[in-house]
Amino acid sequence: MTSTRRRAGWLPLALFVVAAAWPMIAEMSGNPFWTVLASRMLIFAIAAISLDLILGYGAMVSFGQAGAVGIGAYSVGIAASHGLNEGLIVLPLAVLASGLFSLVTGFVAVRTRGVYFIMITLAFGQMIYFTATSLSAYGGDDGLTVWSRSTIFGSGILEDERVFYAFVLILLAAVWVLARLLVASPFGKVITAARQNEARVESLGFDIFAHRLAIYTISGAIAGLAGGLLANHAEFVSPAYMNWQRSGELIVMVVLGGMGTLFGPIAGALAYLGLEHVLAGFWQHWRIILGPLLILVVLRAPGGLGSFIKTRRT
Amino acid sequence: MSLMLMAVQSLNGLQLGILLFLIAAGLTLVFGVMDFINLAHGVQYMAGAYFAVTAWLLTGNFMIAVILALAASLAFGLLLQWLVFRHLMGRDHLDQVLATFGVILTLNEAARMIWGPSPLSLPIPEALSGSIVLMPGLLYPVYRIGIIAAGLAVALLLWLLIARTRVGMLVRAGATHAPIVAALGINIDRLFAMVFGFGAMLAGFAGMMAAPILAVEPSMGDNLLILAFVVIVIGGIGSVRGAFLAALIIGFVDTMGRSFATDLMKLFLSPSAANDVGPALASMLIYILMAVVLFFRPAGLFPARGT
């Protein structure tokens, strides 16, 4: 028990060190593009953590997380199209907008359970998707180009891919620490307890709906941060970010990495995007490999690929 | 003139509603009877359309193509059930979602590989081409009326099958008391497979009907799948009657919203603002409707008994 716990404690730190050195590795090996790819992976890791908070800890299978990501992305994109570029304003704006969206839709979605929850979050995600495609003032179907990356205190340091990577890595670490504190807090304990036995938690006097709505909102807000970063990374915003297949991919990342671990989803995001990058480089029809692989994993290894690192599922 | 447009759009709404019902019926039956959430149901709609196009290219006859494609859809549904879905019965909903998501990725890509990424089309059969005069000055394509008629006929058939036959009785019993039905000596697995194949065939039929008026392309089922989800959530999961009414409501509201939201907004906003807000509002309309319905009736408008 102690040995697994210690291993689980050291592994993230070791990986963080490797991650911090990554741009150097990329440049020394003559592949500076690796830094750009890695930034994208880390951004999706943030989104995956946000989903794990509700999926892994709250057992709420949200199929609309890409909608929250997209709102964050569009907040940055729309603000930029009006000339507002300051990252210390637009990133919090992205967080706020997605959090607000999750709060409002959560009032309906969180009241429901199981399949209803899946379908409702799916529908709300699609609602945002279609809304974005009909926003003709902001590019509609074609998307919206973000002409320059967000500034930090007015300086354009994020234009440098290495600085941007470091920025994303720090935010990922912060989100990870925050999420860990959150699930370990009394608030988080209520969420996990309610997953195991709703009636008992209810009879102890906790308002489960309020707790679930809160974690759903927080999760959406973090997804919004990921979206804001994604808009900066691609310097482009498009409705495709919100397509429900993106939500499905996020679920795949979380489940393959091992849900309810916070660390697993990071690994899942890296693995999924890495696999995508490699397979797509070989063959345009790479999904024909990914699909059956996914089916096999679900049928044969329900615990996810991360289950060998940490089997604790409180 | 505006009244005329209203009449045409009502018919278009009815026709979309009928298509949605054909997809939603299978989805809601499979969920109601087997507690199985099948994201890949939209793929079966796509498959039906592709089968019809292929069969038409081979035979050149629309009716024969439809009959062949129906058989192929049924066989394909049973094959998927045998290969993948039967292993997911009784599993966590999350597992079902993930595995069926994998099926979607696989089959959309397979369609892209086999038939290519560009849209195919199925010509409207000779007998159903042209338009007829419904009212003085109101022309409506015969084929679309054919879709409405065929869909209503299938809905009636489905109702007779479920409410009036022995198989229907077993399906209804299996939905609420599967172990007892099994204990009475009924092969419940075969019953479930049958429901599944039938649902796949209905979705495939919707795909065939839609093929001449919509583009046949990979991922064509994805958007309709979401609409079908909205339908069965509003109608009450597991309820075929609820699915029928909700499908008509959704088809009607969506079509009307898309035709009139911009004009309606012009009453309140400047024309340019209305042109921006109108389409956005129109595409949100059915989801707002769903949210309102669920806020007051979390189990949908017509919850199936026993759930």
Contacts between the chains, C-beta under 8 A, distances in Angstrom:
chain1	res1	chain2	res2	distance
A	55	B	94	7.8
A	61	B	93	6.6
A	61	B	94	5.2
A	61	B	97	6.4
A	63	B	97	7.3
A	105	B	291	7.4
A	107	B	295	7.5
A	108	B	291	4.6
A	108	B	294	5.4
A	108	B	295	5.3
A	111	B	294	7.6
A	111	B	295	7.7
A	111	B	298	5.8
A	112	B	294	6.7
A	112	B	298	5.6
A	114	B	93	5.9
A	115	B	31	6.8
A	115	B	37	5.2
A	115	B	93	5.9
A	115	B	237	6.4
A	116	B	233	6.3
A	116	B	237	7.1
A	116	B	294	7.6
A	116	B	298	7.2
A	116	B	299	8.0
A	118	B	37	6.7
A	118	B	93	6.7
A	118	B	97	6.3
A	119	B	229	4.5
A	119	B	230	7.7
A	119	B	232	7.6
A	119	B	233	5.0
A	120	B	233	6.5
A	120	B	290	7.3
A	120	B	291	7.9
A	120	B	294	6.6
A	122	B	226	6.2
A	122	B	229	6.0
A	123	B	226	6.4
A	123	B	229	6.3
A	123	B	230	5.3
A	123	B	233	7.2
A	123	B	287	5.3
A	123	B	290	5.8
A	124	B	287	6.4
A	124	B	291	7.7
A	126	B	223	7.9
A	126	B	226	4.8
A	126	B	287	7.1
A	127	B	283	7.4
A	127	B	284	5.3
A	127	B	287	3.8
A	127	B	288	7.9
A	130	B	283	3.7
A	130	B	284	7.1
A	131	B	280	5.0
A	131	B	283	6.0
A	131	B	284	5.7
A	133	B	283	7.3
A	134	B	279	3.9
A	134	B	280	4.6
A	134	B	282	7.4
A	134	B	283	5.2
A	135	B	276	7.4
A	135	B	280	6.1
A	136	B	275	7.3
A	136	B	276	6.0
A	136	B	279	7.2
A	137	B	276	5.2
A	244	B	222	7.4
A	244	B	226	6.6
A	245	B	104	7.9
A	245	B	105	8.0
A	245	B	222	7.5
A	248	B	97	8.0
A	248	B	101	4.6
A	248	B	104	7.9
A	251	B	94	7.8
A	251	B	97	7.1
A	251	B	98	6.6
A	251	B	101	7.5
A	252	B	98	6.6
A	252	B	101	7.2
A	255	B	94	7.0
A	255	B	98	6.0
A	285	B	109	5.4
A	285	B	112	6.9
A	285	B	113	5.4
A	287	B	105	4.7
A	287	B	106	7.1
A	287	B	108	7.2
A	287	B	109	4.1
A	288	B	105	8.0
A	288	B	106	6.0
A	288	B	109	4.3
A	288	B	110	6.2
A	288	B	113	6.8
A	290	B	102	7.7
A	290	B	105	5.9
A	291	B	102	4.6
A	291	B	103	6.8
A	291	B	104	7.5
A	291	B	105	3.7
A	291	B	106	3.0
A	291	B	107	7.6
A	291	B	109	6.7
A	292	B	102	6.8
A	292	B	106	5.7
A	293	B	102	7.5
A	294	B	98	6.5
A	294	B	99	7.2
A	294	B	101	6.9
A	294	B	102	3.4
A	294	B	105	7.0
A	295	B	84	6.0
A	295	B	99	5.0
A	295	B	102	4.0
A	295	B	103	6.5
A	295	B	106	7.4
A	298	B	88	7.9
A	298	B	95	5.2
A	298	B	98	4.8
A	298	B	99	4.2
A	298	B	102	6.9
A	299	B	84	7.8
A	299	B	87	5.4
A	299	B	88	7.7
A	299	B	99	6.6
A	302	B	92	7.8
A	302	B	95	6.3
